[in-house]
Each structure stands twice: as structure tokens, then as C-alpha cells.
Amino acid sequence: MMCGYVSNASLRSDMGPRRYRVIARDDGWSIVIGDACTRPFPDRKAALRIARQLQSQANRLFRPSALLQP
């Protein structure tokens, strides 16, 4: 599970696929999704690895065919 904070809370009406990305911050690298941001990781490679894993999981959950399964 991702922990962190929401910098600009807003209700989103679109429920499209999630897009994880990594951004540079003063103390390192954070994973961002929408308005949510993790605490900084000191190592960019670690942040990228985790973001890829989260993106892969999100992609599997969002598959339209998975929504039709009972």
C-alpha cells in the first residue's frame, strides 16, 4: 500500500487507468499518482522499480475483461 499525502485534494469523476510516475524532490525521489505523493526515496532506481510494480498491478486491476469476471 502506498502511504504519503495529498497536496491538492479533489474529487475525481473519471475512473480511468492509474498512472504512476517518479518525480525529483529536495530529499530524493517520490512516486506520484494524481495528487498523492510518497515520502522521498533516496535512490531513484528504487523509486522507479516500485513505481513500475505499482503500475503493473494497477494495469492488471483495470483490465476491462477483469471487470466482467464474477
N, CA and C atoms as an extended XYZ file, in Angstrom:
210
Properties=species:S:1:pos:R:3:atomname:S:1:resname:S:1:resid:I:1 pbc="F F F"
N         0.847       -1.173        0.000 N   MET     1
C         0.000        0.000        0.000 CA  MET     1
C         0.889        1.232        0.000 C   MET     1
N         0.425        2.249       -0.674 N   MET     2
C         1.178        3.488       -0.807 CA  MET     2
C         0.782        4.442        0.319 C   MET     2
N         1.752        4.973        1.030 N   CYS     3
C         1.437        5.972        2.047 CA  CYS     3
C         2.094        7.286        1.651 C   CYS     3
N         1.530        8.373        2.109 N   GLY     4
C         2.047        9.683        1.759 CA  GLY     4
C         1.031       10.745        2.080 C   GLY     4
N         0.884       11.723        1.230 N   TYR     5
C        -0.067       12.798        1.477 CA  TYR     5
C        -0.684       13.274        0.166 C   TYR     5
N        -1.791       13.994        0.286 N   VAL     6
C        -2.445       14.582       -0.874 CA  VAL     6
C        -2.225       16.075       -0.812 C   VAL     6
N        -1.548       16.618       -1.823 N   SER     7
C        -1.212       18.040       -1.799 CA  SER     7
C        -2.361       18.926       -2.265 C   SER     7
N        -3.239       18.382       -3.091 N   ASN     8
C        -4.344       19.171       -3.622 CA  ASN     8
C        -5.561       18.260       -3.716 C   ASN     8
N        -6.250       18.098       -2.611 N   ALA     9
C        -7.376       17.166       -2.570 CA  ALA     9
C        -8.495       17.621       -3.499 C   ALA     9
N        -8.963       16.720       -4.320 N   SER    10
C       -10.092       16.998       -5.198 CA  SER    10
C       -10.787       15.682       -5.511 C   SER    10
N       -12.076       15.751       -5.753 N   LEU    11
C       -12.809       14.556       -6.134 CA  LEU    11
C       -12.672       14.360       -7.631 C   LEU    11
N       -12.312       13.163       -8.024 N   ARG    12
C       -12.154       12.869       -9.448 CA  ARG    12
C       -13.348       12.066       -9.907 C   ARG    12
N       -13.952       12.500      -10.984 N   SER    13
C       -15.101       11.783      -11.514 CA  SER    13
C       -14.683       10.713      -12.517 C   SER    13
N       -13.507       10.877      -13.121 N   ASP    14
C       -13.079        9.867      -14.085 CA  ASP    14
C       -12.358        8.739      -13.355 C   ASP    14
N       -12.665        7.538      -13.724 N   MET    15
C       -12.043        6.381      -13.092 CA  MET    15
C       -11.197        5.634      -14.120 C   MET    15
N       -10.407        6.375      -14.865 N   GLY    16
C        -9.548        5.783      -15.869 CA  GLY    16
C        -8.387        5.046      -15.231 C   GLY    16
N        -7.507        4.516      -16.056 N   PRO    17
C        -6.355        3.794      -15.521 CA  PRO    17
C        -5.448        4.714      -14.715 C   PRO    17
N        -4.848        4.150      -13.698 N   ARG    18
C        -3.922        4.919      -12.858 CA  ARG    18
C        -2.593        5.058      -13.574 C   ARG    18
N        -1.929        6.193      -13.357 N   ARG    19
C        -0.618        6.441      -13.956 CA  ARG    19
C         0.359        6.845      -12.854 C   ARG    19
N         1.272        5.950      -12.535 N   TYR    20
C         2.303        6.228      -11.542 CA  TYR    20
C         3.496        6.864      -12.228 C   TYR    20
N         4.117        7.839      -11.579 N   ARG    21
C         5.319        8.463      -12.120 CA  ARG    21
C         6.254        8.806      -10.971 C   ARG    21
N         7.499        9.050      -11.288 N   VAL    22
C         8.522        9.378      -10.292 CA  VAL    22
C         8.975       10.807      -10.540 C   VAL    22
N         9.013       11.602       -9.467 N   ILE    23
C         9.447       12.993       -9.586 CA  ILE    23
C        10.597       13.254       -8.618 C   ILE    23
N        11.444       14.211       -8.984 N   ALA    24
C        12.544       14.628       -8.113 CA  ALA    24
C        12.002       15.578       -7.057 C   ALA    24
N        12.465       15.380       -5.813 N   ARG    25
C        12.124       16.278       -4.720 CA  ARG    25
C        13.408       16.642       -3.996 C   ARG    25
N        13.314       17.578       -3.073 N   ASP    26
C        14.507       18.052       -2.370 CA  ASP    26
C        15.286       16.920       -1.699 C   ASP    26
N        14.548       15.966       -1.097 N   ASP    27
C        15.208       14.905       -0.339 CA  ASP    27
C        15.369       13.606       -1.113 C   ASP    27
N        15.017       13.579       -2.384 N   GLY    28
C        15.144       12.345       -3.148 CA  GLY    28
C        14.109       12.250       -4.250 C   GLY    28
N        13.503       11.060       -4.391 N   TRP    29
C        12.573       10.759       -5.485 CA  TRP    29
C        11.269       10.229       -4.915 C   TRP    29
N        10.153       10.786       -5.365 N   SER    30
C         8.838       10.369       -4.874 CA  SER    30
C         8.024        9.756       -5.997 C   SER    30
N         7.139        8.839       -5.609 N   ILE    31
C         6.196        8.236       -6.537 CA  ILE    31
C         4.900        9.028       -6.419 C   ILE    31
N         4.352        9.409       -7.577 N   VAL    32
C         3.163       10.256       -7.616 CA  VAL    32
C         2.073        9.561       -8.404 C   VAL    32
N         0.849        9.667       -7.897 N   ILE    33
C        -0.333        9.231       -8.633 CA  ILE    33
C        -1.416       10.272       -8.359 C   ILE    33
N        -1.841       10.939       -9.400 N   GLY    34
C        -2.815       12.016       -9.216 CA  GLY    34
C        -2.232       13.104       -8.326 C   GLY    34
N        -2.920       13.404       -7.219 N   ASP    35
C        -2.447       14.408       -6.264 CA  ASP    35
C        -1.728       13.791       -5.070 C   ASP    35
N        -1.589       12.463       -5.046 N   ALA    36
C        -0.936       11.772       -3.932 CA  ALA    36
C         0.551       11.595       -4.224 C   ALA    36
N         1.361       11.724       -3.183 N   CYS    37
C         2.812       11.667       -3.332 CA  CYS    37
C         3.412       10.926       -2.141 C   CYS    37
N         4.367       10.018       -2.405 N   THR    38
C         5.028        9.305       -1.316 CA  THR    38
C         6.108       10.176       -0.687 C   THR    38
N         6.585        9.743        0.431 N   ARG    39
C         7.778       10.364        1.003 CA  ARG    39
C         8.935       10.051        0.064 C   ARG    39
N         9.955       10.898        0.040 N   PRO    40
C        11.054       10.683       -0.911 CA  PRO    40
C        11.891        9.442       -0.613 C   PRO    40
N        12.257        8.753       -1.685 N   PHE    41
C        13.230        7.663       -1.620 CA  PHE    41
C        14.586        8.268       -1.952 C   PHE    41
N        15.647        7.877       -1.249 N   PRO    42
C        16.957        8.437       -1.570 CA  PRO    42
C        17.496        7.938       -2.912 C   PRO    42
N        17.050        6.764       -3.349 N   ASP    43
C        17.571        6.142       -4.559 CA  ASP    43
C        16.520        6.180       -5.679 C   ASP    43
N        16.860        6.796       -6.800 N   ARG    44
C        15.927        6.908       -7.926 CA  ARG    44
C        15.571        5.542       -8.496 C   ARG    44
N        16.540        4.644       -8.578 N   LYS    45
C        16.275        3.311       -9.112 CA  LYS    45
C        15.244        2.566       -8.275 C   LYS    45
N        15.317        2.704       -6.960 N   ALA    46
C        14.337        2.054       -6.088 CA  ALA    46
C        12.945        2.630       -6.317 C   ALA    46
N        12.842        3.946       -6.442 N   ALA    47
C        11.543        4.586       -6.685 CA  ALA    47
C        10.971        4.137       -8.024 C   ALA    47
N        11.806        4.063       -9.057 N   LEU    48
C        11.347        3.608      -10.369 CA  LEU    48
C        10.880        2.157      -10.333 C   LEU    48
N        11.622        1.317       -9.620 N   ARG    49
C        11.262       -0.100       -9.517 CA  ARG    49
C         9.899       -0.256       -8.855 C   ARG    49
N         9.685        0.461       -7.769 N   ILE    50
C         8.408        0.380       -7.046 CA  ILE    50
C         7.279        0.965       -7.888 C   ILE    50
N         7.533        2.074       -8.573 N   ALA    51
C         6.509        2.676       -9.436 CA  ALA    51
C         6.120        1.709      -10.555 C   ALA    51
N         7.089        1.004      -11.128 N   ARG    52
C         6.780        0.023      -12.175 CA  ARG    52
C         5.928       -1.119      -11.625 C   ARG    52
N         6.249       -1.571      -10.413 N   GLN    53
C         5.460       -2.643       -9.806 CA  GLN    53
C         4.027       -2.181       -9.538 C   GLN    53
N         3.881       -0.980       -9.003 N   LEU    54
C         2.548       -0.438       -8.743 CA  LEU    54
C         1.772       -0.260      -10.041 C   LEU    54
N         2.445        0.228      -11.086 N   GLN    55
C         1.785        0.417      -12.375 CA  GLN    55
C         1.338       -0.917      -12.957 C   GLN    55
N         2.176       -1.925      -12.829 N   SER    56
C         1.828       -3.253      -13.331 CA  SER    56
C         0.599       -3.798      -12.610 C   SER    56
N         0.552       -3.637      -11.295 N   GLN    57
C        -0.607       -4.094      -10.525 CA  GLN    57
C        -1.855       -3.321      -10.911 C   GLN    57
N        -1.730       -2.016      -11.064 N   ALA    58
C        -2.879       -1.187      -11.439 CA  ALA    58
C        -3.391       -1.572      -12.823 C   ALA    58
N        -2.478       -1.840      -13.749 N   ASN    59
C        -2.877       -2.239      -15.100 CA  ASN    59
C        -3.654       -3.550      -15.077 C   ASN    59
N        -3.203       -4.495      -14.254 N   ARG    60
C        -3.919       -5.779      -14.160 CA  ARG    60
C        -5.303       -5.596      -13.541 C   ARG    60
N        -5.430       -4.691      -12.585 N   LEU    61
C        -6.726       -4.457      -11.957 CA  LEU    61
C        -7.694       -3.730      -12.878 C   LEU    61
N        -7.194       -2.917      -13.779 N   PHE    62
C        -8.050       -2.077      -14.616 CA  PHE    62
C        -8.491       -2.754      -15.902 C   PHE    62
N        -7.945       -3.928      -16.218 N   ARG    63
C        -8.328       -4.583      -17.463 CA  ARG    63
C        -9.842       -4.671      -17.578 C   ARG    63
N       -10.426       -4.193      -18.668 N   PRO    64
C       -11.879       -4.273      -18.833 CA  PRO    64
C       -12.404       -5.697      -18.720 C   PRO    64
N       -11.640       -6.680      -19.190 N   SER    65
C       -12.106       -8.072      -19.084 CA  SER    65
C       -12.175       -8.519      -17.637 C   SER    65
N       -11.316       -7.958      -16.768 N   ALA    66
C       -11.351       -8.322      -15.350 CA  ALA    66
C       -12.616       -7.790      -14.691 C   ALA    66
N       -13.160       -6.706      -15.221 N   LEU    67
C       -14.375       -6.146      -14.650 CA  LEU    67
C       -15.581       -7.033      -14.931 C   LEU    67
N       -15.517       -7.850      -15.965 N   LEU    68
C       -16.632       -8.709      -16.322 CA  LEU    68
C       -16.614      -10.034      -15.582 C   LEU    68
N       -15.511      -10.360      -14.948 N   GLN    69
C       -15.396      -11.615      -14.216 CA  GLN    69
C       -16.239      -11.571      -12.947 C   GLN    69
N       -16.925      -12.679      -12.603 N   PRO    70
C       -17.723      -12.687      -11.350 CA  PRO    70
C       -16.850      -12.776      -10.129 C   PRO    70
